[in-house]
Amino acid sequence: DARVTQTPRDKVTEMGQEVTMRCQPILGHNTVFWYRQTMMQGLELLAYFRNRAPLDDSGMPKDRFSAEMPDATLATLKIQPSEPRDSAVYFCASGLQGADTQYFGPGTRLTVL
Amino acid sequence: AQSVTQLDSHVSVSEGTPVLLRCNYSSSYSPSLFWYVQHPNKGLQLLLKYTSAATLVKGINGFEAEFKKSETSFHLTKPSAHMSDAAEYFCVVSDTTGFQKLVFGTGTRLLVSP
């Protein structure tokens, strides 16, 4: 049963610390999306990649957030420095190019104190 | 631009009674429409997807949705609610710009009472 995996599942950190979240897309999927979910804003698209290249990261605060795909099996989302307003659940999703269905991971719940 | 409107933020039903979650969409083209479900502290799971093959789409766990172009609606239904159906449901439309982006509704929380 192919699934998107995310680590860590929960992260508590202090303001100013660096946070790195990881995502392993479904094997063979070449499109990866990062979302953030909060009570106030709902689901927001932060960035997405196709064939490891960033296609759109306009939803991401550029000064502190960065997203990369070091290889086809790993996507990372980094926040440096973290702030309390970054507290949210971060989801990764993957899909196939040309198909609009996205498959979501279980999420990383981030709490910044 | 594509958008979806979920007409109810909360829906409460009793176990064994029908479920109706309402969604209206706006799209310049024939859209792809989805319903995703999110159980507490879980990720989003695809319930069903409409492309253009059939207006009545059957999904998992007994859910189905009907695409009505004249009403620009894509309501989700289930004949008989189970306690395990309690979750947040998102109506979603695909962005037709070709970049595979999804546009999410604000969600409807389904509450099921015994």
Interface residues (C-beta under 8 A of the other chain):
Chain A: V4 T31 G42 L43 L45 Y48 L55 D56 F91 A93 G95 Q97 G98 A99 D100 T101 Q102 Y103 F104 G105 P106 G107 R109
Chain B: S32 F34 Y36 N41 K42 G43 L44 Q45 L46 K49 F90 S94 F99 Q100 K101 L102 F104 T106 G107
